[in-house]
């Protein structure tokens, strides 16, 4: 056996062997209980970063651990390969997006294999491969056939830099999540998925996700944004049109002094056409197009508006109410109209004060006298109280009035109770090339026609021109010009492609059956593997990928393809990898390359550090000293086996058995106690809490104990072998290369990763002696070894006879003796 730990030779040797033997391959029809371990698949940017190393190391530990526990483990990998960066690279470097993407995939695949991740590479998928996006298009057709897809003209989020539409979820603080360019509004015909049809299910089923972090569920609840309220219809004076308003405070309806429409509301241009207000209103509308949602609705933003020369009628009071437009009302939220109640809403109070609009009190603060109900208000009153200035509802508690007012609106057929959601339908159209083509065609005779399933995939063409700000698909006449599948006449293809989240919303299903040429996945295979038992990825996907995947799962269940309600049973959101307190990023110049670390210390060291430095859900501070510490530890493990190897070989191969431990001295018993208590600790830390850092600490303590035991003159070799074998098995999920090498050096022919996970021997955990801490008035004065089975009375008697304790009792009176069994005794004196 080599005297030195030569990680570069060892790791490349075993990586080659594992690939040749397909060590990570999923067992089919094994009869074992299944476990689906999944990391969010990467975008092939070209190189792994330390965040990738952390994510994939976490899941690999779980997968290896579960295999050793006897599970049939599905641990796949693939590539979220469509996206704008490939298109930008095509423009910048004149490289086709496919060539750029596949080159990056090859490099990152090599890097993953150098990390020793135990993937089932036979199940690898790439969303840009026609074999994959054929089924993304098929899923689009399924949603279309079930009435969950529609196209409409809408004011959409537009990124002028990326020259494409963004979904609401892809706008962060008013800017494009990819390039940070401020987002504007643009009217376009776009394709939408009716995710709002599943609002209630998506909200309620969060309660089923007991294995998800509460913060992620809270983020989704807030994004879905359920609110109970009522719709009220205000008739526009002189017309048959109505303005529908959703409000959670229908009890304040008698306090409405103006109604506000979103500037983009279709009624606005209709109402001002040909009037003196038309030019001013159109200018205001144009100004709003240049502002993003954040700029318009921020609490710090100045509220701007204008009267449009029209009035509507309050459905309960009959009062004539002026109609305004304002920057803070958005068409896509609610009904695109709100009722202004300045007396009982702080924003409306400020707006009314700015523009001199009336402020009426309709809910009386209990601290205010009824005689003062018509006194001017100095601020909005937003709490509960008694109804005033509300006709028949005066004197009622406002909550009681809420129900009665809603009932009256329903009786008058001018409104109804309603549940509203903040969640909007998912806009999936993108004006770019490198995405899955939307499988729709346009025929002058037949209209909009879906491409039949048997004609999928609609392939991306190669004869396109890449120019900044243009959709390349529109430049390919071979793609655009087609034949109608209904009438056979000339037709044109849809030139928008799908949002890349379409591809990542179902990839976990393709892994269940990745080479099926006839189906996206076989229902039986999906039934076997779904749902994912443990999913690991960044919290930044809480209201994008995770919400969309839940929507897809529920819809495909309703279509009859799935038997589960949720895609991911358990979710772990790992923290970021930081340096000097900031997230590693190229822009900050604080990036550490995984290849650099692996080249200097080896993959096992990189894995050990990334798992040892912090609990997985917390941010990790990069430390070169910490990396070196993990490297030194693995060298200690290597030297330990080298030093034990000759003695163990002379004792013969073969695992120790319980009969080997019939008669042991105290040191041997203590060594076995350490071995089996470590098994218990590591098993609990990895299997129950993912406390990998404390699991590794326990393994380090076991190594220390084995070094000490090696120095014993009469060390029991069966006990030593048991400790060594246990050490390597516990280490295997964390540092798979060195564990495999050392296991083979001990004379074993079968891979350590195929061994059963150690199970603690309860008899070894029975202690004959325990250490008791002795305290006087809470201060530690001594430690003693006592029989584990000693009685409380016997323990107290022994303690009081301790010479060190006696010194602290001289001249004092014992008030009481407090005993914590198995831990300490505290003598209270004065």
Beta strands, then each sheet from edge to edge (+ up, - down):
strand 1: 34-39
strand 2: 72-74
strand 3: 78-79
strand 4: 125-126
strand 5: 149-159
strand 6: 164-166
strand 7: 171-172
strand 8: 175-176
strand 9: 184-193
strand 10: 226-236
strand 11: 242-247
strand 12: 258-262
strand 13: 305-313
strand 14: 320-326
strand 15: 337-340
strand 16: 363-364
strand 17: 386-387
strand 18: 415-421
strand 19: 426-427
strand 20: 429-430
strand 21: 440-443
strand 22: 447-450
strand 23: 481-483
strand 24: 490-493
strand 25: 497-498
strand 26: 534-537
strand 27: 571-573
strand 28: 577-579
strand 29: 582-583
strand 30: 620-621
strand 31: 769-776
strand 32: 779-787
strand 33: 814-820
strand 34: 824-829
sheet 1: 2+ 1+ 26+ 27+
sheet 2: 3+ 4+
sheet 3: 6+ 5- 9+ 19-
sheet 4: 7+ 8-
sheet 5: 11+ 10- 13+ 14- 12- 15+
sheet 6: 11+ 10- 18+
sheet 7: 16+ 17-
sheet 8: 20+ 25-
sheet 9: 22+ 21- 24+ 23-
sheet 10: 29+ 28- 30-
sheet 11: 32+ 31- 34- 33+
end
